[in-house]
Amino acid sequence: MKRTGLVLLVLAIMSLVSACSTDNSDKTVKSDTTVELSKEVQAKESDNNSINKTNGKEPVEKFSYLNQLSSAKQDAFTRFKEDRKRSYLYNFTPEDMVLAYLYCLSIGDPDLLYDITFNGGQLPDKDQFREDYFEYAMNYDSETAVHYRYFDSIKVDDSTSQENKVTVLITVSIERITQSMALGLQKEDQVWKMDIYHLIKDYKDKANQRKTGL
């Protein structure tokens, strides 16, 4: 009887140990599975990040007419913008000044444009110039700045050039279409300046004609 009780006690203890061992084994398996899944998720995220970096595009630098000048002349024109000293522009060729002019159109700065425009006694004061520019010329000039950004060539028209007066031709080609724009410049105060105020007056006259119905 005692032996039977002892056997039953031993069997009960072995059953309990076996149950505990099974539970621990299950827990271990679950833990390992979780770790493996975690590693898999991390690997996928790493791969996705790599793909995003690979497919990510570098920022595209915006076009600027000013950047078509040499580095020295870019710096010179930047300084001219800051303090308006004409001496910074003494070495600018007519072609350089046309690029500076188109830059002014692209940023819509009539005050800067005023300072590189030939006067010859024809310009109004800066406030009136600014008012006329914003009202009559800015929309046209913005289109011009965009249209000629892919220009093919820019050069002085030698057939019409004089000592202090030249015409610069800027040409753009799109498929089979080629267009050129002629811009006059005159030298004033040792600087080649844009002779373009007549264009603003033309825009103003056309606007007034539309208003009056003529």
C-alpha angles and dihedrals in degrees: 000000000000090000091053091051091049091051091050091050092051091048090050092051092048091049091051093049091048091051092050091048091052092049092050091048091053091048091050092051092049091049092050091048091052091050092050092049090048091052090048092052091048091050091051092048090049091051091048091051090050091051091049091050091047093048094040113109123227114241109272114231112237118241117255128181087213090063089061088072124083116272091253092053092045088057091045093052092046089055090047089055090054102049105006095231108165092210090076089067100046093102096045115117121218088259090053091052092051089055089049089049092052089048089056090051092049093054094039097233110154093176092059090043090052091057093056096042120104110249109187089167093297103097122097119222118291095259093055091044090052092049093048092046096053093044102041114014112029098083092050093046093049089057090048092052092052095042096055099041090102093050118164099203143002121193145143116266098237093193092068102030121123132179096272101011129064143159121226121205119207115189133195128185126201114181104306095343120096122183131182131193122203117211124185124219133186129193114245128164089359091301130106104238132190114258094208108120090101087064091058090048090052091052089049093049092049091050092051091048091054091050093052093042094238 
